[in-house]
């Protein structure tokens, strides 16, 4: 069974997702509440918030890290650097450009 794709490239090709520093994390749950992709869950023997779906993280998203009051969430690379390398590595620039044009056409007031 094929996995998730991002602009036609297998999502598992890209290592993008949050990393929780358990020493800093206070278990406030803001990561879970702010994530719309179901990346976080409450599990483990200690019943703590954990990354349970690393590959479900939306490419380039850092919302959970921005809302974390303890700065306990980091990412493999800066989102700008990562997204640039992902676009180049996946050779998806034409698809990204096309998707952007479609969105601008659909939502002209958002320019």
KACORLIN-V384272 format. One record per backbone hydrogen bond with DSSP energy under -1.0 kcal/mol. NH is the residue of the N-H (numbers start at 1). CO is the residue of the C=O. E is the energy in kcal/mol with one decimal. If there is no record, write none. Layout:
NH_CO_E + NH_CO_E
This chain:
6_9_-2.8 + 9_6_-1.5 + 11_4_-3.3 + 13_10_-1.9 + 14_11_-1.8 + 16_14_-1.2 + 19_74_-2.6 + 21_72_-3.4 + 24_21_-1.0 + 25_21_-2.0 + 33_29_-2.1 + 34_30_-2.2 + 35_31_-1.2 + 41_50_-2.4 + 43_48_-2.4 + 47_44_-1.4 + 48_43_-2.0 + 50_41_-3.1 + 52_39_-2.7 + 53_39_-1.9 + 56_53_-2.0 + 57_54_-1.4 + 61_58_-2.4 + 66_62_-1.9 + 67_63_-2.1 + 68_64_-1.2 + 71_68_-1.2 + 74_19_-2.4 + 82_78_-2.9 + 83_79_-2.8 + 84_80_-2.1 + 85_81_-2.4 + 86_82_-2.7 + 87_83_-2.4 + 88_84_-2.1 + 89_85_-3.4 + 90_86_-2.6 + 92_87_-1.7 + 96_92_-2.6 + 97_93_-2.8 + 98_94_-2.0 + 99_95_-2.4 + 100_96_-2.4 + 101_97_-2.2 + 102_98_-2.2 + 103_99_-2.1 + 104_100_-2.6 + 105_101_-2.0 + 106_102_-2.2 + 107_103_-2.7 + 110_107_-1.8
